[in-house]
Amino acid sequence: MHKKKLYSELLNETFHINVTTAALRTIDKMGGLDNYILYTKDHKLDSLFGLQLKARLKEVPSLLPHH
């Protein structure tokens, strides 16, 4: 586990979180923290923080479908 600062572009916030090396590689491959959180299945996030962050990201107006 590594203590890292990861930035959410959608929320314009930096988070200090513990992540595994594998998770860091996946975050990088997916294009950042926001994509990782939004497109990873809930059971794989494996933390209350991840699930809460996903809920916050889903509330960002730019993610709502355009009519």
N, CA, C, O and CB atoms as a CASP TS submission, in Angstrom:
PFRMAT TS
TARGET T0000
AUTHOR 0000-0000-0000
METHOD Language model
MODEL 1
PARENT N/A
ATOM      1  N   MET     1       0.846  -1.192   0.000  1.00  0.00           N
ATOM      2  CA  MET     1       0.000   0.000   0.000  1.00  0.00           C
ATOM      3  C   MET     1       0.882   1.242   0.000  1.00  0.00           C
ATOM      4  O   MET     1       1.943   1.287   0.622  1.00  0.00           O
ATOM      5  CB  MET     1      -0.957   0.005   1.225  1.00  0.00           C
ATOM      6  N   HIS     2       0.406   2.232  -0.713  1.00  0.00           N
ATOM      7  CA  HIS     2       1.124   3.493  -0.820  1.00  0.00           C
ATOM      8  C   HIS     2       0.182   4.636  -0.470  1.00  0.00           C
ATOM      9  O   HIS     2      -0.974   4.641  -0.893  1.00  0.00           O
ATOM     10  CB  HIS     2       1.712   3.679  -2.239  1.00  0.00           C
ATOM     11  N   LYS     3       0.663   5.587   0.288  1.00  0.00           N
ATOM     12  CA  LYS     3      -0.095   6.798   0.586  1.00  0.00           C
ATOM     13  C   LYS     3       0.172   7.775  -0.557  1.00  0.00           C
ATOM     14  O   LYS     3       1.302   8.228  -0.738  1.00  0.00           O
ATOM     15  CB  LYS     3       0.305   7.417   1.993  1.00  0.00           C
ATOM     16  N   LYS     4      -0.870   8.099  -1.326  1.00  0.00           N
ATOM     17  CA  LYS     4      -0.704   8.954  -2.499  1.00  0.00           C
ATOM     18  C   LYS     4      -1.717  10.089  -2.494  1.00  0.00           C
ATOM     19  O   LYS     4      -2.786   9.996  -1.890  1.00  0.00           O
ATOM     20  CB  LYS     4      -0.841   8.134  -3.782  1.00  0.00           C
ATOM     21  N   LYS     5      -1.350  11.157  -3.181  1.00  0.00           N
ATOM     22  CA  LYS     5      -2.267  12.257  -3.437  1.00  0.00           C
ATOM     23  C   LYS     5      -2.781  12.064  -4.857  1.00  0.00           C
ATOM     24  O   LYS     5      -2.001  12.065  -5.809  1.00  0.00           O
ATOM     25  CB  LYS     5      -1.572  13.668  -3.248  1.00  0.00           C
ATOM     26  N   LEU     6      -4.085  11.900  -4.998  1.00  0.00           N
ATOM     27  CA  LEU     6      -4.694  11.727  -6.311  1.00  0.00           C
ATOM     28  C   LEU     6      -5.717  12.833  -6.523  1.00  0.00           C
ATOM     29  O   LEU     6      -6.457  13.200  -5.611  1.00  0.00           O
ATOM     30  CB  LEU     6      -5.354  10.323  -6.446  1.00  0.00           C
ATOM     31  N   TYR     7      -5.742  13.354  -7.742  1.00  0.00           N
ATOM     32  CA  TYR     7      -6.566  14.509  -8.071  1.00  0.00           C
ATOM     33  C   TYR     7      -7.799  14.101  -8.861  1.00  0.00           C
ATOM     34  O   TYR     7      -7.707  13.317  -9.806  1.00  0.00           O
ATOM     35  CB  TYR     7      -5.757  15.529  -8.856  1.00  0.00           C
ATOM     36  N   SER     8      -8.950  14.633  -8.474  1.00  0.00           N
ATOM     37  CA  SER     8     -10.189  14.459  -9.217  1.00  0.00           C
ATOM     38  C   SER     8     -10.433  15.732 -10.010  1.00  0.00           C
ATOM     39  O   SER     8     -10.647  16.801  -9.437  1.00  0.00           O
ATOM     40  CB  SER     8     -11.392  14.139  -8.266  1.00  0.00           C
ATOM     41  N   GLU     9     -10.401  15.611 -11.330  1.00  0.00           N
ATOM     42  CA  GLU     9     -10.649  16.771 -12.188  1.00  0.00           C
ATOM     43  C   GLU     9     -12.100  17.227 -12.092  1.00  0.00           C
ATOM     44  O   GLU     9     -12.378  18.426 -12.086  1.00  0.00           O
ATOM     45  CB  GLU     9     -10.298  16.444 -13.643  1.00  0.00           C
ATOM     46  N   LEU    10     -13.020  16.277 -12.016  1.00  0.00           N
ATOM     47  CA  LEU    10     -14.441  16.634 -11.972  1.00  0.00           C
ATOM     48  C   LEU    10     -14.821  17.361 -10.689  1.00  0.00           C
ATOM     49  O   LEU    10     -15.662  18.260 -10.708  1.00  0.00           O
ATOM     50  CB  LEU    10     -15.291  15.391 -12.118  1.00  0.00           C
ATOM     51  N   LEU    11     -14.211  16.979  -9.590  1.00  0.00           N
ATOM     52  CA  LEU    11     -14.514  17.610  -8.305  1.00  0.00           C
ATOM     53  C   LEU    11     -13.533  18.730  -7.958  1.00  0.00           C
ATOM     54  O   LEU    11     -13.760  19.491  -7.019  1.00  0.00           O
ATOM     55  CB  LEU    11     -14.505  16.568  -7.204  1.00  0.00           C
ATOM     56  N   ASN    12     -12.443  18.826  -8.720  1.00  0.00           N
ATOM     57  CA  ASN    12     -11.396  19.809  -8.467  1.00  0.00           C
ATOM     58  C   ASN    12     -10.878  19.696  -7.029  1.00  0.00           C
ATOM     59  O   ASN    12     -10.728  20.691  -6.320  1.00  0.00           O
ATOM     60  CB  ASN    12     -11.921  21.229  -8.736  1.00  0.00           C
ATOM     61  N   GLU    13     -10.611  18.443  -6.625  1.00  0.00           N
ATOM     62  CA  GLU    13     -10.114  18.155  -5.274  1.00  0.00           C
ATOM     63  C   GLU    13      -8.974  17.159  -5.340  1.00  0.00           C
ATOM     64  O   GLU    13      -8.901  16.328  -6.245  1.00  0.00           O
ATOM     65  CB  GLU    13     -11.242  17.613  -4.375  1.00  0.00           C
ATOM     66  N   THR    14      -8.085  17.259  -4.364  1.00  0.00           N
ATOM     67  CA  THR    14      -7.014  16.284  -4.204  1.00  0.00           C
ATOM     68  C   THR    14      -7.335  15.437  -2.983  1.00  0.00           C
ATOM     69  O   THR    14      -7.736  15.953  -1.940  1.00  0.00           O
ATOM     70  CB  THR    14      -5.617  16.980  -4.062  1.00  0.00           C
ATOM     71  N   PHE    15      -7.152  14.126  -3.128  1.00  0.00           N
ATOM     72  CA  PHE    15      -7.432  13.190  -2.052  1.00  0.00           C
ATOM     73  C   PHE    15      -6.151  12.484  -1.641  1.00  0.00           C
ATOM     74  O   PHE    15      -5.362  12.082  -2.496  1.00  0.00           O
ATOM     75  CB  PHE    15      -8.502  12.169  -2.478  1.00  0.00           C
ATOM     76  N   HIS    16      -5.938  12.329  -0.346  1.00  0.00           N
ATOM     77  CA  HIS    16      -4.815  11.564   0.199  1.00  0.00           C
ATOM     78  C   HIS    16      -5.365  10.183   0.532  1.00  0.00           C
ATOM     79  O   HIS    16      -6.132  10.021   1.481  1.00  0.00           O
ATOM     80  CB  HIS    16      -4.170  12.269   1.476  1.00  0.00           C
ATOM     81  N   ILE    17      -4.969   9.193  -0.255  1.00  0.00           N
ATOM     82  CA  ILE    17      -5.531   7.859  -0.058  1.00  0.00           C
ATOM     83  C   ILE    17      -4.451   6.787  -0.112  1.00  0.00           C
ATOM     84  O   ILE    17      -3.383   6.980  -0.692  1.00  0.00           O
ATOM     85  CB  ILE    17      -6.598   7.574  -1.108  1.00  0.00           C
ATOM     86  N   ASN    18      -4.754   5.664   0.502  1.00  0.00           N
ATOM     87  CA  ASN    18      -3.884   4.490   0.422  1.00  0.00           C
ATOM     88  C   ASN    18      -4.331   3.651  -0.766  1.00  0.00           C
ATOM     89  O   ASN    18      -5.496   3.267  -0.866  1.00  0.00           O
ATOM     90  CB  ASN    18      -3.920   3.653   1.750  1.00  0.00           C
ATOM     91  N   VAL    19      -3.394   3.372  -1.663  1.00  0.00           N
ATOM     92  CA  VAL    19      -3.708   2.571  -2.847  1.00  0.00           C
ATOM     93  C   VAL    19      -2.612   1.545  -3.073  1.00  0.00           C
ATOM     94  O   VAL    19      -1.469   1.729  -2.657  1.00  0.00           O
ATOM     95  CB  VAL    19      -3.877   3.467  -4.096  1.00  0.00           C
ATOM     96  N   THR    20      -2.984   0.464  -3.740  1.00  0.00           N
ATOM     97  CA  THR    20      -2.000  -0.555  -4.084  1.00  0.00           C
ATOM     98  C   THR    20      -1.296  -0.143  -5.381  1.00  0.00           C
ATOM     99  O   THR    20      -1.773   0.713  -6.125  1.00  0.00           O
ATOM    100  CB  THR    20      -2.673  -1.959  -4.232  1.00  0.00           C
ATOM    101  N   THR    21      -0.164  -0.773  -5.622  1.00  0.00           N
ATOM    102  CA  THR    21       0.567  -0.528  -6.862  1.00  0.00           C
ATOM    103  C   THR    21      -0.303  -0.901  -8.060  1.00  0.00           C
ATOM    104  O   THR    21      -0.322  -0.187  -9.063  1.00  0.00           O
ATOM    105  CB  THR    21       1.893  -1.327  -6.884  1.00  0.00           C
ATOM    106  N   ALA    22      -1.014  -2.005  -7.957  1.00  0.00           N
ATOM    107  CA  ALA    22      -1.895  -2.443  -9.044  1.00  0.00           C
ATOM    108  C   ALA    22      -2.976  -1.401  -9.321  1.00  0.00           C
ATOM    109  O   ALA    22      -3.271  -1.110 -10.480  1.00  0.00           O
ATOM    110  CB  ALA    22      -2.543  -3.797  -8.700  1.00  0.00           C
ATOM    111  N   ALA    23      -3.566  -0.838  -8.273  1.00  0.00           N
ATOM    112  CA  ALA    23      -4.603   0.182  -8.449  1.00  0.00           C
ATOM    113  C   ALA    23      -4.015   1.424  -9.116  1.00  0.00           C
ATOM    114  O   ALA    23      -4.656   2.017  -9.984  1.00  0.00           O
ATOM    115  CB  ALA    23      -5.240   0.553  -7.089  1.00  0.00           C
ATOM    116  N   LEU    24      -2.810   1.821  -8.726  1.00  0.00           N
ATOM    117  CA  LEU    24      -2.164   2.980  -9.351  1.00  0.00           C
ATOM    118  C   LEU    24      -1.960   2.755 -10.845  1.00  0.00           C
ATOM    119  O   LEU    24      -2.179   3.662 -11.649  1.00  0.00           O
ATOM    120  CB  LEU    24      -0.817   3.271  -8.675  1.00  0.00           C
ATOM    121  N   ARG    25      -1.543   1.555 -11.215  1.00  0.00           N
ATOM    122  CA  ARG    25      -1.346   1.237 -12.637  1.00  0.00           C
ATOM    123  C   ARG    25      -2.682   1.315 -13.381  1.00  0.00           C
ATOM    124  O   ARG    25      -2.757   1.844 -14.490  1.00  0.00           O
ATOM    125  CB  ARG    25      -0.713  -0.178 -12.805  1.00  0.00           C
ATOM    126  N   THR    26      -3.727   0.784 -12.760  1.00  0.00           N
ATOM    127  CA  THR    26      -5.043   0.801 -13.399  1.00  0.00           C
ATOM    128  C   THR    26      -5.569   2.227 -13.521  1.00  0.00           C
ATOM    129  O   THR    26      -6.137   2.583 -14.553  1.00  0.00           O
ATOM    130  CB  THR    26      -6.036  -0.062 -12.608  1.00  0.00           C
ATOM    131  N   ILE    27      -5.393   3.041 -12.499  1.00  0.00           N
ATOM    132  CA  ILE    27      -5.808   4.444 -12.549  1.00  0.00           C
ATOM    133  C   ILE    27      -5.111   5.139 -13.710  1.00  0.00           C
ATOM    134  O   ILE    27      -5.736   5.899 -14.449  1.00  0.00           O
ATOM    135  CB  ILE    27      -5.492   5.166 -11.212  1.00  0.00           C
ATOM    136  N   ASP    28      -3.827   4.883 -13.868  1.00  0.00           N
ATOM    137  CA  ASP    28      -3.060   5.483 -14.959  1.00  0.00           C
ATOM    138  C   ASP    28      -3.582   5.013 -16.316  1.00  0.00           C
ATOM    139  O   ASP    28      -3.765   5.824 -17.224  1.00  0.00           O
ATOM    140  CB  ASP    28      -1.568   5.138 -14.817  1.00  0.00           C
ATOM    141  N   LYS    29      -3.818   3.724 -16.457  1.00  0.00           N
ATOM    142  CA  LYS    29      -4.306   3.163 -17.723  1.00  0.00           C
ATOM    143  C   LYS    29      -5.687   3.694 -18.094  1.00  0.00           C
ATOM    144  O   LYS    29      -5.995   3.867 -19.273  1.00  0.00           O
ATOM    145  CB  LYS    29      -4.349   1.644 -17.639  1.00  0.00           C
ATOM    146  N   MET    30      -6.516   3.952 -17.084  1.00  0.00           N
ATOM    147  CA  MET    30      -7.884   4.406 -17.342  1.00  0.00           C
ATOM    148  C   MET    30      -7.976   5.915 -17.529  1.00  0.00           C
ATOM    149  O   MET    30      -9.054   6.440 -17.807  1.00  0.00           O
ATOM    150  CB  MET    30      -8.788   3.983 -16.208  1.00  0.00           C
ATOM    151  N   GLY    31      -6.866   6.611 -17.381  1.00  0.00           N
ATOM    152  CA  GLY    31      -6.870   8.046 -17.635  1.00  0.00           C
ATOM    153  C   GLY    31      -7.139   8.918 -16.434  1.00  0.00           C
ATOM    154  O   GLY    31      -7.510  10.082 -16.588  1.00  0.00           O
ATOM    155  N   GLY    32      -6.962   8.388 -15.245  1.00  0.00           N
ATOM    156  CA  GLY    32      -7.106   9.214 -14.055  1.00  0.00           C
ATOM    157  C   GLY    32      -8.083   8.657 -13.036  1.00  0.00           C
ATOM    158  O   GLY    32      -8.792   7.682 -13.281  1.00  0.00           O
ATOM    159  N   LEU    33      -8.093   9.307 -11.896  1.00  0.00           N
ATOM    160  CA  LEU    33      -8.911   8.867 -10.769  1.00  0.00           C
ATOM    161  C   LEU    33     -10.399   8.843 -11.097  1.00  0.00           C
ATOM    162  O   LEU    33     -11.097   7.888 -10.755  1.00  0.00           O
ATOM    163  CB  LEU    33      -8.670   9.763  -9.581  1.00  0.00           C
ATOM    164  N   ASP    34     -10.885   9.887 -11.757  1.00  0.00           N
ATOM    165  CA  ASP    34     -12.322   9.970 -12.045  1.00  0.00           C
ATOM    166  C   ASP    34     -12.790   8.785 -12.877  1.00  0.00           C
ATOM    167  O   ASP    34     -13.782   8.142 -12.533  1.00  0.00           O
ATOM    168  CB  ASP    34     -12.647  11.276 -12.773  1.00  0.00           C
ATOM    169  N   ASN    35     -12.092   8.488 -13.965  1.00  0.00           N
ATOM    170  CA  ASN    35     -12.479   7.356 -14.817  1.00  0.00           C
ATOM    171  C   ASN    35     -12.391   6.042 -14.050  1.00  0.00           C
ATOM    172  O   ASN    35     -13.263   5.182 -14.180  1.00  0.00           O
ATOM    173  CB  ASN    35     -11.588   7.294 -16.070  1.00  0.00           C
ATOM    174  N   TYR    36     -11.349   5.889 -13.260  1.00  0.00           N
ATOM    175  CA  TYR    36     -11.188   4.663 -12.474  1.00  0.00           C
ATOM    176  C   TYR    36     -12.380   4.462 -11.545  1.00  0.00           C
ATOM    177  O   TYR    36     -12.961   3.378 -11.503  1.00  0.00           O
ATOM    178  CB  TYR    36      -9.881   4.708 -11.660  1.00  0.00           C
ATOM    179  N   ILE    37     -12.740   5.489 -10.813  1.00  0.00           N
ATOM    180  CA  ILE    37     -13.842   5.380  -9.853  1.00  0.00           C
ATOM    181  C   ILE    37     -15.176   5.161 -10.569  1.00  0.00           C
ATOM    182  O   ILE    37     -15.973   4.319 -10.157  1.00  0.00           O
ATOM    183  CB  ILE    37     -13.916   6.642  -8.977  1.00  0.00           C
ATOM    184  N   LEU    38     -15.414   5.911 -11.631  1.00  0.00           N
ATOM    185  CA  LEU    38     -16.698   5.826 -12.314  1.00  0.00           C
ATOM    186  C   LEU    38     -16.913   4.504 -13.049  1.00  0.00           C
ATOM    187  O   LEU    38     -18.038   4.006 -13.108  1.00  0.00           O
ATOM    188  CB  LEU    38     -16.822   6.957 -13.283  1.00  0.00           C
ATOM    189  N   TYR    39     -15.859   3.940 -13.603  1.00  0.00           N
ATOM    190  CA  TYR    39     -16.018   2.764 -14.469  1.00  0.00           C
ATOM    191  C   TYR    39     -15.569   1.447 -13.845  1.00  0.00           C
ATOM    192  O   TYR    39     -15.567   0.412 -14.511  1.00  0.00           O
ATOM    193  CB  TYR    39     -15.259   2.978 -15.728  1.00  0.00           C
ATOM    194  N   THR    40     -15.191   1.481 -12.579  1.00  0.00           N
ATOM    195  CA  THR    40     -14.843   0.245 -11.873  1.00  0.00           C
ATOM    196  C   THR    40     -16.077  -0.229 -11.113  1.00  0.00           C
ATOM    197  O   THR    40     -16.757   0.565 -10.462  1.00  0.00           O
ATOM    198  CB  THR    40     -13.627   0.461 -10.898  1.00  0.00           C
ATOM    199  N   LYS    41     -16.361  -1.515 -11.199  1.00  0.00           N
ATOM    200  CA  LYS    41     -17.529  -2.076 -10.506  1.00  0.00           C
ATOM    201  C   LYS    41     -17.390  -1.861  -8.998  1.00  0.00           C
ATOM    202  O   LYS    41     -16.290  -1.903  -8.447  1.00  0.00           O
ATOM    203  CB  LYS    41     -17.688  -3.593 -10.827  1.00  0.00           C
ATOM    204  N   ASP    42     -18.528  -1.633  -8.349  1.00  0.00           N
ATOM    205  CA  ASP    42     -18.545  -1.322  -6.920  1.00  0.00           C
ATOM    206  C   ASP    42     -17.795  -2.349  -6.082  1.00  0.00           C
ATOM    207  O   ASP    42     -17.034  -1.972  -5.191  1.00  0.00           O
ATOM    208  CB  ASP    42     -19.968  -1.224  -6.436  1.00  0.00           C
ATOM    209  N   HIS    43     -17.990  -3.628  -6.345  1.00  0.00           N
ATOM    210  CA  HIS    43     -17.345  -4.648  -5.517  1.00  0.00           C
ATOM    211  C   HIS    43     -15.828  -4.644  -5.676  1.00  0.00           C
ATOM    212  O   HIS    43     -15.121  -5.156  -4.808  1.00  0.00           O
ATOM    213  CB  HIS    43     -17.892  -6.022  -5.862  1.00  0.00           C
ATOM    214  N   LYS    44     -15.315  -4.078  -6.769  1.00  0.00           N
ATOM    215  CA  LYS    44     -13.863  -4.005  -6.962  1.00  0.00           C
ATOM    216  C   LYS    44     -13.264  -2.780  -6.278  1.00  0.00           C
ATOM    217  O   LYS    44     -12.070  -2.768  -5.976  1.00  0.00           O
ATOM    218  CB  LYS    44     -13.530  -3.980  -8.453  1.00  0.00           C
ATOM    219  N   LEU    45     -14.068  -1.755  -6.031  1.00  0.00           N
ATOM    220  CA  LEU    45     -13.538  -0.567  -5.344  1.00  0.00           C
ATOM    221  C   LEU    45     -13.161  -0.913  -3.911  1.00  0.00           C
ATOM    222  O   LEU    45     -12.191  -0.382  -3.371  1.00  0.00           O
ATOM    223  CB  LEU    45     -14.571   0.587  -5.361  1.00  0.00           C
ATOM    224  N   ASP    46     -13.931  -1.804  -3.299  1.00  0.00           N
ATOM    225  CA  ASP    46     -13.551  -2.391  -2.017  1.00  0.00           C
ATOM    226  C   ASP    46     -13.293  -1.392  -0.902  1.00  0.00           C
ATOM    227  O   ASP    46     -12.496  -1.666  -0.006  1.00  0.00           O
ATOM    228  CB  ASP    46     -12.347  -3.212  -2.201  1.00  0.00           C
ATOM    229  N   SER    47     -13.954  -0.232  -0.939  1.00  0.00           N
ATOM    230  CA  SER    47     -13.812   0.697   0.187  1.00  0.00           C
ATOM    231  C   SER    47     -15.008   1.639   0.229  1.00  0.00           C
ATOM    232  O   SER    47     -15.591   1.974  -0.802  1.00  0.00           O
ATOM    233  CB  SER    47     -12.491   1.504   0.079  1.00  0.00           C
ATOM    234  N   LEU    48     -15.353   2.048   1.413  1.00  0.00           N
ATOM    235  CA  LEU    48     -16.431   3.009   1.582  1.00  0.00           C
ATOM    236  C   LEU    48     -16.058   4.325   0.914  1.00  0.00           C
ATOM    237  O   LEU    48     -16.913   4.984   0.322  1.00  0.00           O
ATOM    238  CB  LEU    48     -16.742   3.227   3.076  1.00  0.00           C
ATOM    239  N   PHE    49     -14.784   4.715   1.002  1.00  0.00           N
ATOM    240  CA  PHE    49     -14.325   5.953   0.358  1.00  0.00           C
ATOM    241  C   PHE    49     -14.596   5.897  -1.149  1.00  0.00           C
ATOM    242  O   PHE    49     -15.124   6.853  -1.717  1.00  0.00           O
ATOM    243  CB  PHE    49     -12.812   6.181   0.625  1.00  0.00           C
ATOM    244  N   GLY    50     -14.240   4.795  -1.791  1.00  0.00           N
ATOM    245  CA  GLY    50     -14.435   4.656  -3.228  1.00  0.00           C
ATOM    246  C   GLY    50     -15.890   4.744  -3.621  1.00  0.00           C
ATOM    247  O   GLY    50     -16.232   5.381  -4.618  1.00  0.00           O
ATOM    248  N   LEU    51     -16.748   4.110  -2.846  1.00  0.00           N
ATOM    249  CA  LEU    51     -18.181   4.141  -3.143  1.00  0.00           C
ATOM    250  C   LEU    51     -18.765   5.535  -2.920  1.00  0.00           C
ATOM    251  O   LEU    51     -19.612   5.986  -3.691  1.00  0.00           O
ATOM    252  CB  LEU    51     -18.925   3.118  -2.278  1.00  0.00           C
ATOM    253  N   GLN    52     -18.316   6.212  -1.873  1.00  0.00           N
ATOM    254  CA  GLN    52     -18.791   7.569  -1.611  1.00  0.00           C
ATOM    255  C   GLN    52     -18.304   8.527  -2.699  1.00  0.00           C
ATOM    256  O   GLN    52     -19.044   9.408  -3.137  1.00  0.00           O
ATOM    257  CB  GLN    52     -18.316   8.049  -0.223  1.00  0.00           C
ATOM    258  N   LEU    53     -17.057   8.346  -3.130  1.00  0.00           N
ATOM    259  CA  LEU    53     -16.515   9.189  -4.185  1.00  0.00           C
ATOM    260  C   LEU    53     -17.270   8.963  -5.486  1.00  0.00           C
ATOM    261  O   LEU    53     -17.541   9.917  -6.215  1.00  0.00           O
ATOM    262  CB  LEU    53     -15.019   8.915  -4.381  1.00  0.00           C
ATOM    263  N   LYS    54     -17.613   7.719  -5.787  1.00  0.00           N
ATOM    264  CA  LYS    54     -18.386   7.414  -6.992  1.00  0.00           C
ATOM    265  C   LYS    54     -19.730   8.129  -6.951  1.00  0.00           C
ATOM    266  O   LYS    54     -20.161   8.693  -7.957  1.00  0.00           O
ATOM    267  CB  LYS    54     -18.594   5.892  -7.137  1.00  0.00           C
ATOM    268  N   ALA    55     -20.388   8.113  -5.811  1.00  0.00           N
ATOM    269  CA  ALA    55     -21.681   8.784  -5.670  1.00  0.00           C
ATOM    270  C   ALA    55     -21.527  10.290  -5.902  1.00  0.00           C
ATOM    271  O   ALA    55     -22.365  10.900  -6.566  1.00  0.00           O
ATOM    272  CB  ALA    55     -22.284   8.514  -4.268  1.00  0.00           C
ATOM    273  N   ARG    56     -20.480  10.885  -5.370  1.00  0.00           N
ATOM    274  CA  ARG    56     -20.234  12.322  -5.577  1.00  0.00           C
ATOM    275  C   ARG    56     -19.961  12.627  -7.043  1.00  0.00           C
ATOM    276  O   ARG    56     -20.462  13.616  -7.579  1.00  0.00           O
ATOM    277  CB  ARG    56     -19.052  12.796  -4.717  1.00  0.00           C
ATOM    278  N   LEU    57     -19.166  11.778  -7.694  1.00  0.00           N
ATOM    279  CA  LEU    57     -18.834  12.012  -9.102  1.00  0.00           C
ATOM    280  C   LEU    57     -20.066  11.908  -9.990  1.00  0.00           C
ATOM    281  O   LEU    57     -20.193  12.642 -10.971  1.00  0.00           O
ATOM    282  CB  LEU    57     -17.774  11.018  -9.569  1.00  0.00           C
ATOM    283  N   LYS    58     -20.972  11.000  -9.649  1.00  0.00           N
ATOM    284  CA  LYS    58     -22.191  10.834 -10.436  1.00  0.00           C
ATOM    285  C   LYS    58     -23.122  12.033 -10.313  1.00  0.00           C
ATOM    286  O   LYS    58     -24.006  12.220 -11.149  1.00  0.00           O
ATOM    287  CB  LYS    58     -22.917   9.577 -10.008  1.00  0.00           C
ATOM    288  N   GLU    59     -22.931  12.845  -9.275  1.00  0.00           N
ATOM    289  CA  GLU    59     -23.761  14.036  -9.073  1.00  0.00           C
ATOM    290  C   GLU    59     -23.253  15.244  -9.846  1.00  0.00           C
ATOM    291  O   GLU    59     -23.948  16.257  -9.922  1.00  0.00           O
ATOM    292  CB  GLU    59     -23.827  14.375  -7.603  1.00  0.00           C
ATOM    293  N   VAL    60     -22.058  15.163 -10.422  1.00  0.00           N
ATOM    294  CA  VAL    60     -21.485  16.293 -11.153  1.00  0.00           C
ATOM    295  C   VAL    60     -22.326  16.539 -12.407  1.00  0.00           C
ATOM    296  O   VAL    60     -22.523  15.622 -13.204  1.00  0.00           O
ATOM    297  CB  VAL    60     -19.985  16.024 -11.527  1.00  0.00           C
ATOM    298  N   PRO    61     -22.825  17.769 -12.591  1.00  0.00           N
ATOM    299  CA  PRO    61     -23.726  18.062 -13.707  1.00  0.00           C
ATOM    300  C   PRO    61     -23.176  17.709 -15.091  1.00  0.00           C
ATOM    301  O   PRO    61     -23.952  17.342 -15.974  1.00  0.00           O
ATOM    302  CB  PRO    61     -24.069  19.505 -13.683  1.00  0.00           C
ATOM    303  N   SER    62     -21.877  17.808 -15.304  1.00  0.00           N
ATOM    304  CA  SER    62     -21.313  17.533 -16.632  1.00  0.00           C
ATOM    305  C   SER    62     -21.457  16.069 -17.022  1.00  0.00           C
ATOM    306  O   SER    62     -21.276  15.726 -18.191  1.00  0.00           O
ATOM    307  CB  SER    62     -19.843  17.929 -16.670  1.00  0.00           C
ATOM    308  N   LEU    63     -21.780  15.198 -16.067  1.00  0.00           N
ATOM    309  CA  LEU    63     -21.932  13.772 -16.363  1.00  0.00           C
ATOM    310  C   LEU    63     -23.349  13.402 -16.760  1.00  0.00           C
ATOM    311  O   LEU    63     -23.593  12.293 -17.237  1.00  0.00           O
ATOM    312  CB  LEU    63     -21.518  12.954 -15.172  1.00  0.00           C
ATOM    313  N   LEU    64     -24.285  14.321 -16.566  1.00  0.00           N
ATOM    314  CA  LEU    64     -25.676  14.009 -16.883  1.00  0.00           C
ATOM    315  C   LEU    64     -25.864  13.952 -18.388  1.00  0.00           C
ATOM    316  O   LEU    64     -25.289  14.766 -19.111  1.00  0.00           O
ATOM    317  CB  LEU    64     -26.629  15.048 -16.261  1.00  0.00           C
ATOM    318  N   PRO    65     -26.657  13.007 -18.872  1.00  0.00           N
ATOM    319  CA  PRO    65     -26.897  12.924 -20.317  1.00  0.00           C
ATOM    320  C   PRO    65     -27.600  14.176 -20.830  1.00  0.00           C
ATOM    321  O   PRO    65     -28.460  14.738 -20.152  1.00  0.00           O
ATOM    322  CB  PRO    65     -27.733  11.679 -20.650  1.00  0.00           C
ATOM    323  N   HIS    66     -27.235  14.599 -22.012  1.00  0.00           N
ATOM    324  CA  HIS    66     -27.854  15.784 -22.620  1.00  0.00           C
ATOM    325  C   HIS    66     -29.114  15.368 -23.356  1.00  0.00           C
ATOM    326  O   HIS    66     -29.147  14.330 -24.016  1.00  0.00           O
ATOM    327  CB  HIS    66     -26.868  16.501 -23.589  1.00  0.00           C
ATOM    328  N   HIS    67     -30.159  16.192 -23.236  1.00  0.00           N
ATOM    329  CA  HIS    67     -31.440  15.881 -23.888  1.00  0.00           C
ATOM    330  C   HIS    67     -31.501  16.538 -25.249  1.00  0.00           C
ATOM    331  O   HIS    67     -32.497  16.398 -25.958  1.00  0.00           O
ATOM    332  CB  HIS    67     -32.631  16.343 -23.022  1.00  0.00           C
TER
END
